[in-house]
Amino acid sequence: MMTMPPAVQPEPAIPGPALLTRAGALPSRTVAVLEAIRHAILTGELRAGQPLVETDLAEVLGVSKTPVREALKTLAGAGLVTMNQYKGAAVRVVDDEQARHVYDARLLLEPEALARTVARGHDWRPAHEALARAERARDQAERSLANRDFHRELYRGCGNPLLVRMLDDLRDQTALVSAAAWRQEPDWLAAPSWELEAAEHQAILAAAEDGGQSDGGQSDGGQSDGEQSDGEQSDGARAAALLSTHIASFVYRNFPATQDIQGT
């Protein structure tokens, strides 16, 4: 059952969503309500298309309607909630077109950000920890949250704060698309999609580590951050190519009608 989190704590070594950063000094109670509703949406407790009635949510969470109203506005800006003048708020229903738009944007941005992260050198231990949490996950909701953290590790070290914020803004919508995909997973898959994705994640991380092992971003010849040897360029490009295939193949497996995504 949806409950208020005891406190809104930042994830270790991972800044909070860019949306909240740009929202400024939201009252702490509003932030707590926002996080509770967001988590309920991303874990499937609140289903796609389900009405979000302010009075009902306020009663469940033990707050007034004001923080609920502000939280729903913020979630609408993040693409998780739709607001209708006559029908009120509801959990966004994911369609093939939205999935295509979200994953097309990721395909344009995330592989480049990964290549830059590899070039600069990065501590990949948090990425390994995220994959371990995904493997231990008891359900798809926990796995989704761990996978979100893993993907953020791929780009957070790219050196461009604007690029990081743009990709952060896609995280919630990506999770919403993933949740929709689980509920309509095609029968023809030889293995569950999460097993395929886990193997792809391991391959991407291995390639990223191979790309940064030689000098951690500083070569013997005195190259500065952002400069790479030919070998590092190749490995960074290989990790980026694996990530591109990973993003595109998810759409191919789960939204086969959207075949105009690059690489499919």
C-alpha positions in Angstrom: 0.0 0.0 0.0 1.3 3.5 -0.9 2.7 5.2 2.2 4.7 8.4 2.8 8.5 7.8 2.9 9.9 8.5 6.4 12.3 11.1 4.8 13.4 12.1 1.4 17.0 11.0 1.2 19.3 11.4 -1.8 20.6 8.2 -3.4 24.2 7.5 -2.4 26.5 9.2 -4.9 23.6 9.9 -7.2 21.9 13.4 -7.2 18.2 13.5 -7.1 16.1 13.8 -10.3 16.9 17.0 -12.3 13.2 17.8 -12.2 13.4 18.4 -8.5 16.6 20.3 -8.7 15.1 22.8 -11.1 11.9 22.9 -9.1 13.7 24.9 -6.5 12.8 24.8 -2.8 9.7 22.7 -2.8 8.3 22.2 0.7 9.6 18.9 2.2 6.1 17.5 2.6 5.4 18.1 -1.1 8.6 16.4 -2.0 7.7 13.4 0.2 4.3 13.2 -1.4 5.8 13.5 -4.9 8.3 10.6 -4.2 5.5 8.4 -2.8 3.3 8.9 -5.8 6.2 8.5 -8.2 7.3 5.3 -6.6 3.7 3.9 -6.7 3.5 4.7 -10.4 6.8 3.2 -11.4 6.3 0.1 -9.4 2.8 -0.5 -10.9 0.9 0.1 -7.6 -0.9 2.9 -9.5 -1.8 1.5 -12.9 -1.7 3.2 -16.3 -4.9 5.2 -16.8 -5.8 5.1 -13.1 -7.5 8.3 -11.9 -5.5 10.2 -9.3 -8.0 11.8 -7.0 -6.5 14.5 -4.7 -8.8 13.7 -1.8 -8.1 10.0 -2.0 -4.4 10.4 -2.2 -4.3 13.0 0.6 -6.2 10.5 2.8 -3.9 7.6 2.1 -0.8 9.7 2.6 -2.1 11.5 5.6 -1.7 15.0 4.2 -3.8 17.9 3.0 -4.7 18.2 -0.7 -2.2 21.1 -1.3 1.0 19.0 -1.4 -0.8 16.3 -3.4 -1.9 18.9 -6.0 1.6 20.4 -6.3 3.1 16.9 -6.6 0.7 15.9 -9.4 1.6 19.1 -11.3 5.3 18.2 -11.0 4.7 14.6 -12.1 2.7 15.9 -15.1 5.8 17.9 -16.1 7.9 14.7 -15.8 5.5 12.9 -18.1 4.2 10.4 -15.6 0.8 12.0 -15.1 -1.7 13.6 -17.4 -3.9 16.5 -16.4 -7.3 17.1 -17.9 -9.5 20.1 -17.1 -12.6 18.0 -16.9 -11.4 14.5 -15.9 -8.6 15.5 -13.5 -5.3 13.7 -13.1 -4.5 10.2 -14.1 -1.4 7.9 -14.5 -0.2 8.3 -18.1 -1.0 5.5 -20.5 2.0 4.5 -22.5 1.4 3.9 -26.2 3.8 2.9 -29.0 4.3 6.4 -30.1 5.4 7.6 -26.7 7.7 4.6 -26.3 9.3 5.5 -29.7 9.8 9.1 -28.7 11.4 8.3 -25.3 13.7 5.6 -26.6 14.6 7.6 -29.7 15.7 10.5 -27.5 17.8 8.1 -25.4 19.3 6.6 -28.5 20.5 10.0 -29.6 22.0 11.0 -26.2 22.9 8.1 -24.0 25.5 6.3 -26.1 27.4 9.5 -26.7 27.3 10.3 -23.0 28.7 6.8 -22.2 31.5 7.2 -24.7 32.5 10.5 -23.0 32.2 8.9 -19.5 34.6 6.1 -20.7 37.0 8.7 -22.1 37.2 10.7 -18.9 37.6 7.6 -16.7 35.0 6.5 -14.2 34.5 4.5 -11.0 32.3 1.7 -12.2 31.7 0.1 -8.7 28.3 1.8 -8.3 27.3 0.3 -11.7 28.3 -3.2 -10.5 26.3 -2.6 -7.3 23.2 -1.6 -9.3 23.5 -4.8 -11.4 23.8 -6.9 -8.3 20.7 -5.3 -6.8 18.8 -6.0 -10.1 19.9 -9.7 -9.9 18.7 -9.9 -6.3 15.4 -8.1 -7.1 12.3 -9.9 -5.8 10.1 -8.4 -8.6 10.1 -6.3 -11.7 9.6 -3.1 -9.7 12.8 -3.5 -7.7 14.6 -4.6 -10.8 13.4 -1.4 -12.6 14.7 0.8 -9.9 18.1 -0.9 -9.9 18.3 -0.7 -13.7 17.6 3.0 -13.5 20.6 3.5 -11.2 22.8 1.3 -13.6 21.9 3.4 -16.6 22.6 6.6 -14.7 26.1 5.4 -14.0 26.7 5.0 -17.7 26.3 8.7 -18.3 26.7 10.7 -15.1 30.5 11.0 -15.6 30.3 12.4 -19.1 31.4 15.9 -18.0 28.4 17.8 -19.4 25.9 18.7 -16.7 23.3 19.7 -19.3 23.5 16.3 -21.0 23.2 14.6 -17.6 20.0 16.6 -16.8 18.5 15.9 -20.1 19.0 12.1 -19.6 17.8 12.4 -16.0 14.6 13.9 -17.3 14.0 10.8 -19.4 14.5 8.3 -16.5 10.9 8.4 -15.2 9.4 8.1 -18.6 11.8 5.2 -19.5 10.7 3.4 -16.3 7.0 4.0 -17.2 7.6 2.5 -20.7 9.4 -0.5 -19.1 6.6 -1.1 -16.7 4.1 -1.1 -19.6 6.4 -3.5 -21.5 6.4 -6.0 -18.7 2.7 -6.2 -18.7 2.6 -6.9 -22.4 5.7 -9.0 -22.9 5.3 -11.0 -26.1 5.0 -14.8 -25.8 7.5 -15.5 -28.5 10.5 -14.5 -26.4 12.8 -17.4 -25.8 13.7 -16.0 -22.4 12.2 -13.3 -20.1 13.2 -9.8 -21.3 14.8 -9.0 -18.0 17.3 -11.9 -18.5 18.2 -10.6 -22.0 18.6 -7.1 -20.6 20.8 -8.3 -17.7 23.1 -10.0 -20.1 23.3 -6.8 -22.3 24.0 -4.7 -19.2 26.9 -6.9 -18.3 28.4 -6.7 -21.8 28.0 -2.9 -21.8 29.7 -2.5 -18.5 32.5 -4.9 -19.4 33.2 -2.8 -22.6 33.1 0.4 -20.6 35.6 -0.9 -18.1 37.9 -2.1 -20.8 37.8 1.3 -22.4 39.0 3.1 -19.2 41.5 0.6 -17.8 44.6 1.7 -19.5 45.1 5.0 -17.7 41.8 6.2 -16.1 41.6 9.2 -18.3 45.4 10.3 -18.2 47.8 8.7 -20.6 51.6 8.3 -20.2 52.0 10.9 -22.9 50.2 13.5 -20.7 46.9 13.5 -22.4 44.2 15.4 -20.4 40.7 14.3 -19.6 38.7 13.9 -22.8 41.7 12.9 -24.9 42.0 9.3 -25.8 44.4 6.9 -27.4 43.2 4.9 -30.4 42.5 1.9 -28.2 40.4 3.9 -25.8 38.4 5.4 -28.6 37.7 1.9 -30.0 36.7 0.6 -26.6 34.5 3.6 -25.8 32.9 3.3 -29.2 32.3 -0.4 -28.6 30.6 0.3 -25.3 28.5 3.0 -27.0 27.6 0.7 -29.8 26.5 -2.0 -27.4 24.3 0.5 -25.6 22.7 1.7 -28.8 21.8 -1.9 -29.7 20.5 -2.5 -26.2 18.2 0.6 -26.3 16.9 -0.2 -29.8 16.4 -3.9 -29.2 14.2 -3.2 -26.2 11.8 -1.3 -28.4 12.0 -4.1 -31.0 11.2 -6.8 -28.5 8.4 -4.9 -26.7 7.0 -2.4 -29.2 7.4 -4.1 -32.6 5.2 -1.6 -34.4 7.7 1.1 -33.8 10.4 0.0 -36.2 11.6 3.5 -37.2 13.9 3.7 -34.2 17.5 4.0 -35.3 19.2 0.7 -35.6 16.1 -1.5 -36.0 
